Structures are given as C-alpha cells and as structure tokens.
Amino acid sequence: MSCEHPNCSHTIHSICTNHCHWSLCQEHLNEHKNSLLREFEEVLEDLIKPTDELSKSMEQIKKISNKNQENELHNLQQSYQKELDQIEQKLIELNKYQYQFNQISEHLIQIKTNQKILAQDGFKQIEILSKEINKYQNSFKNIDLKPLSLLSNQCPLTSLNIFGLLPSHHVRLCSSNRKLSLSQHFQKYHHLKPYYANQLIEAIRLHLDPIETKIFPPNTKVTTLDDKHPCSFYNTTEVNGIHSIKCSTMVTKKFLPIHLKTVHHLRLIQIKQVLQLN
C-alpha cells in the first residue's frame, strides 16, 4: 500500500498517530511530525505574551486593591471620627444642662430648709431647662451610627435595571441570598470601580428606591475588568464549520485564543479561522 499523503506513492512506513491518523511514508511522517511540533511551538509562543500580561495585570490589581483598602480604612476612620466629634459635642452640652439642673436642685434644698423663698422665677428656670433638654434629645436623631463601608446586607444586583444596571455594563449578576460585606463583595465579585461600589453602599444605607435611583450611567465603563464578550461558541455548537460544545463564558478578546485552545481544544488553524469571524 502507498502513502495516503496527496500525490505520494511511496511505501507506507507507519500511521501518523499524533496528527492526522493517516498511513504515511517515512518522509511525510517526519513532515507531519515537524508540522505538529511547529504548531505546538506557535501555540506556546502565543501563550507567552498573554500569560506575561496576565501576571502584570494581577500585580496591578493587587496594588490597586491594597490602595483601595487603605483609602477605605481612611474613609472609615474619618467617618467614625466625625461621629465621635458629634458625640463629644453632645456630652459638652449635657454637662451644661447637668450643671443647671444641679443649681436648681440646690436651690430647691435651700427653699425646703427655709434658706430661700420660692418665687415664680424658679418655675420659669425649670420650664426653660426642660425645653432645652427636649431639644437636646431630639438632636440625637441627626447622629447616624451605621457603619459605611462595612455595611452587611444582601446584594441587590440580582437582576438588570437595579440602580440603572444595563446589559451593556457587563456586570455579572448575583444569586446569593446571604448577608455579605458589600464593599468587598461589590469590588471583588462584581469588579465594580470603587466609586460605584461606594455609591451603591450609600444608596442602600439611605434606603433609596433601586428602580428610581440611577447609579450606573448608560454607556459608561463601571467595572475594573477589561471589556468581555461572549465566547464564539455562545449558544451554538458550530462556528465556521468547526464543532465544539456550547459555551456561556464571557472572555476578553486577547484571551479568546487561549480559551478556544484550553476549553474547546481547538487546533491553531481552527483558532485562526474562528478569530477571523470576530
């Protein structure tokens, strides 16, 4: 029998088990082996750059995360310091009222021991002090002791149109019903920029209507990730005559070749054919 390679009549040497599974002569067997090796080297070389970029990207994310943590702790410290200053001011006012109360109490003792005479002014002093204390009690309603960035609650991002969230924002939706530390959850799970994460937290603290309140502007990048797009095999098993499994993964364009290689097990030639359609 002759070699199955086109236009070759040489005697078969063996089957090309790692490439095409044809029965080939020695020359074409070596040729296919070298072709497969070159293809593997090309795929590996294509992998080096994105791997290096991923490493740099992760280092940058780590730096940003550390910086965000520092900023968050600083903001949290400032917030609580403001509350402590408010409480301190209230304590100063309370000491003043306590002093006035002690003076009136001492005056009452002097009246009871016939050291002083009860006059109409005594009732007026009590009435004035009573009004001031009531006003002082009402002023406590303006002190909000709820923590800001450590707010623990259920994530509201379970569907679109919540706080203006649109499909174009490419924010993954949440399915958790557990109470979470939302500041960390918004930035690590949903990859929101710190500004939008803080805006969400403030809206939740103030019990704003999630339908009426628009936090995410349309046509605006609100995440820290590169833009992601559906895999070429999204909801389909065939692309340009190439078959694979259906896929719902969102992937950046620069990592699409790696995704097609590692998840869909496509060869380099097939990957190039798929990428031509993107």
C-alpha positions as MATLAB code, in Angstrom:
seq = 'MSCEHPNCSHTIHSICTNHCHWSLCQEHLNEHKNSLLREFEEVLEDLIKPTDELSKSMEQIKKISNKNQENELHNLQQSYQKELDQIEQKLIELNKYQYQFNQISEHLIQIKTNQKILAQDGFKQIEILSKEINKYQNSFKNIDLKPLSLLSNQCPLTSLNIFGLLPSHHVRLCSSNRKLSLSQHFQKYHHLKPYYANQLIEAIRLHLDPIETKIFPPNTKVTTLDDKHPCSFYNTTEVNGIHSIKCSTMVTKKFLPIHLKTVHHLRLIQIKQVLQLN';
ca = [
       0.000    0.000    0.000;
       1.154    3.539   -0.763;
       1.338    6.636    1.386;
      -2.035    8.409    1.916;
      -0.485   11.854    1.627;
      -1.781   13.582   -1.561;
       0.342   12.903   -4.672;
       2.655   10.445   -2.884;
       3.212    6.855   -3.990;
       5.929    5.863   -1.527;
       5.536    2.785    0.633;
       3.752    3.182    3.959;
       6.034    3.346    6.950;
       3.530    3.771    9.803;
       0.395    5.628   10.965;
       0.601    9.293   11.966;
      -0.917    8.743   15.424;
      -0.415   12.279   16.803;
      -1.596   14.326   13.868;
      -3.884   13.086   11.097;
      -4.025    9.283   11.641;
      -3.118    8.676    8.002;
      -0.854    5.860    6.864;
       2.285    7.699    5.726;
       5.718    7.075    4.296;
       8.817    7.947    6.305;
       9.240   11.342    4.585;
       5.687   12.536    5.174;
       5.594   11.033    8.648;
       8.566   13.230    9.561;
       6.971   16.177    7.774;
       3.738   15.792    9.757;
       5.691   15.357   12.968;
       7.618   18.570   12.316;
       4.412   20.373   11.336;
       2.765   19.330   14.581;
       5.837   20.453   16.526;
       5.811   23.863   14.822;
       2.099   24.196   15.534;
       2.683   23.374   19.197;
       5.518   25.929   19.381;
       3.268   28.581   17.817;
       0.515   27.907   20.352;
       3.049   28.020   23.176;
       4.504   31.274   21.854;
       1.023   32.742   21.570;
       0.550   31.810   25.218;
       3.690   33.547   26.499;
       2.572   37.133   25.861;
      -0.930   36.906   27.395;
       0.494   34.962   30.353;
       3.017   37.730   30.920;
       0.293   40.341   30.524;
      -1.905   38.444   32.979;
       0.909   38.383   35.531;
       1.449   42.128   35.184;
      -2.291   42.719   35.315;
      -2.635   40.708   38.533;
       0.222   42.657   40.116;
      -1.521   45.895   39.141;
      -4.829   44.639   40.545;
      -3.036   43.732   43.774;
      -1.583   47.252   44.048;
      -4.974   48.828   43.317;
      -6.650   46.529   45.844;
      -4.127   47.497   48.537;
      -4.618   51.177   47.705;
      -8.400   50.819   47.816;
      -8.104   49.093   51.187;
      -6.012   51.977   52.523;
      -8.499   54.533   51.170;
     -11.430   52.596   52.583;
      -9.868   52.387   56.044;
      -9.036   56.092   55.886;
     -12.606   56.997   54.896;
     -13.966   54.708   57.588;
     -11.717   56.325   60.203;
     -12.827   59.807   59.107;
     -16.464   58.792   59.234;
     -16.237   57.446   62.783;
     -14.130   60.422   63.884;
     -16.918   62.711   62.704;
     -19.430   60.715   64.727;
     -17.153   60.803   67.782;
     -16.836   64.586   67.434;
     -20.635   64.861   67.329;
     -20.980   62.722   70.451;
     -18.282   64.732   72.237;
     -20.152   67.942   71.456;
     -23.359   66.417   72.832;
     -21.547   65.434   76.032;
     -20.360   69.032   76.487;
     -23.966   70.229   76.100;
     -25.168   67.554   78.527;
     -22.644   68.711   81.152;
     -24.025   72.227   80.810;
     -27.588   71.020   81.402;
     -26.396   68.858   84.307;
     -24.804   71.931   85.889;
     -28.052   73.917   85.514;
     -30.047   71.008   86.956;
     -27.700   70.790   89.958;
     -28.115   74.526   90.593;
     -31.921   74.234   90.555;
     -31.764   71.167   92.828;
     -29.561   73.077   95.275;
     -31.999   75.996   95.139;
     -34.855   73.592   95.985;
     -32.952   72.277   99.022;
     -32.414   75.856  100.217;
     -36.153   76.537   99.852;
     -37.021   73.393  101.841;
     -34.647   74.427  104.645;
     -36.130   77.937  104.675;
     -32.892   79.458  103.455;
     -34.632   80.903  100.400;
     -38.194   81.754   99.378;
     -39.937   80.023   96.433;
     -40.587   82.581   93.679;
     -42.199   82.464   90.228;
     -38.757   82.687   88.605;
     -37.950   79.200   89.919;
     -40.708   77.634   87.792;
     -39.555   79.630   84.759;
     -35.982   78.293   85.109;
     -37.312   74.721   85.205;
     -39.500   75.338   82.145;
     -36.567   76.769   80.153;
     -34.286   73.898   81.145;
     -36.998   71.349   80.249;
     -37.347   72.825   76.749;
     -33.575   72.800   76.214;
     -33.292   69.156   77.319;
     -36.130   68.118   74.962;
     -34.390   69.932   72.121;
     -31.149   68.196   73.086;
     -32.827   64.762   72.987;
     -34.283   65.412   69.531;
     -30.858   66.420   68.197;
     -29.651   62.807   68.673;
     -31.787   61.797   65.682;
     -29.234   63.506   63.427;
     -26.426   61.199   64.554;
     -26.175   58.177   62.265;
     -24.110   55.407   63.850;
     -24.463   52.898   60.965;
     -21.112   51.874   59.503;
     -20.401   52.993   55.945;
     -18.080   50.710   54.019;
     -18.582   47.674   56.278;
     -22.318   47.575   55.584;
     -23.548   43.967   55.708;
     -26.621   43.180   53.654;
     -27.937   41.100   50.767;
     -26.538   42.084   47.389;
     -29.135   43.994   45.329;
     -27.507   43.224   41.955;
     -29.643   40.167   41.237;
     -31.263   41.482   38.038;
     -30.925   44.193   35.430;
     -32.415   47.696   35.820;
     -31.462   47.758   39.511;
     -29.884   51.175   40.184;
     -29.703   51.674   36.405;
     -27.765   48.462   35.661;
     -27.890   47.566   31.931;
     -26.571   44.604   29.878;
     -24.016   46.947   28.296;
     -22.341   47.403   31.692;
     -21.174   43.732   31.595;
     -21.648   43.312   35.368;
     -22.176   39.712   36.477;
     -25.451   39.252   38.357;
     -25.616   37.856   41.880;
     -27.544   34.806   43.059;
     -26.546   34.902   46.740;
     -29.232   35.486   49.374;
     -26.675   35.655   52.189;
     -25.741   38.824   54.018;
     -22.367   39.980   52.721;
     -19.771   42.627   53.416;
     -20.936   44.652   50.440;
     -17.899   46.866   49.967;
     -15.663   43.849   49.420;
     -18.360   41.936   47.517;
     -19.056   44.748   45.026;
     -15.380   45.143   44.160;
     -14.189   41.524   44.227;
     -17.207   39.610   42.898;
     -18.805   42.217   40.642;
     -15.485   44.004   39.927;
     -17.124   47.430   40.298;
     -14.940   50.501   40.395;
     -14.626   51.845   43.982;
     -16.680   54.942   43.116;
     -19.723   52.921   42.014;
     -19.299   50.462   44.909;
     -19.409   53.362   47.392;
     -22.388   54.937   45.607;
     -24.268   51.640   45.919;
     -23.449   51.334   49.613;
     -24.649   54.876   50.283;
     -27.892   54.233   48.370;
     -28.539   51.084   50.428;
     -27.821   52.928   53.687;
     -30.296   55.651   52.746;
     -32.904   53.057   51.626;
     -33.188   54.647   48.179;
     -35.546   53.108   45.641;
     -33.387   50.737   43.488;
     -35.644   51.259   40.457;
     -35.907   55.046   40.620;
     -32.284   55.631   41.667;
     -29.793   55.592   38.770;
     -26.220   54.945   39.889;
     -24.852   53.316   36.735;
     -24.854   55.818   33.823;
     -25.560   54.288   30.394;
     -22.623   53.852   28.011;
     -20.144   54.056   30.908;
     -17.483   51.552   31.969;
     -18.275   50.768   35.621;
     -16.018   47.738   36.196;
     -12.294   47.328   36.677;
     -12.090   44.453   34.192;
     -11.306   44.666   30.508;
     -14.392   44.536   28.338;
     -15.614   40.981   27.956;
     -17.614   39.412   25.144;
     -19.420   36.091   24.757;
     -17.320   33.163   23.573;
     -17.570   32.418   19.845;
     -19.462   29.232   20.755;
     -22.006   31.137   22.818;
     -25.309   29.241   22.478;
     -24.051   27.320   19.443;
     -22.055   24.148   18.709;
     -20.705   25.175   15.285;
     -18.702   28.165   14.092;
     -17.478   28.347   10.501;
     -17.806   24.573   10.151;
     -15.867   23.910   13.384;
     -17.720   21.939   16.059;
     -17.430   22.280   19.826;
     -19.541   22.451   22.989;
     -21.914   25.338   23.745;
     -20.312   27.950   25.976;
     -21.624   30.833   28.122;
     -18.229   32.214   29.142;
     -17.502   35.941   28.842;
     -13.894   36.429   27.724;
     -11.672   39.326   26.648;
     -10.516   39.359   23.040;
      -6.862   38.936   23.992;
      -7.613   35.774   25.987;
     -10.067   34.289   23.468;
      -7.340   32.226   21.675;
      -6.277   30.650   24.977;
      -9.916   29.960   25.857;
     -10.515   28.275   22.495;
      -7.365   26.172   22.932;
      -7.797   25.092   26.575;
     -11.599   24.857   26.860;
     -12.697   23.926   23.333;
      -9.474   22.049   22.445;
      -9.192   23.661   19.009;
      -6.037   23.445   16.944;
      -4.157   26.586   15.898;
      -5.571   26.569   12.355;
      -9.106   26.241   13.723;
      -8.494   29.046   16.249;
      -7.363   31.355   13.445;
     -10.490   30.515   11.449;
     -12.724   31.313   14.412;
     -10.879   34.561   15.177;
     -11.433   35.755   11.603;
     -15.161   35.957   12.392;
     -14.628   38.193   15.467;
];
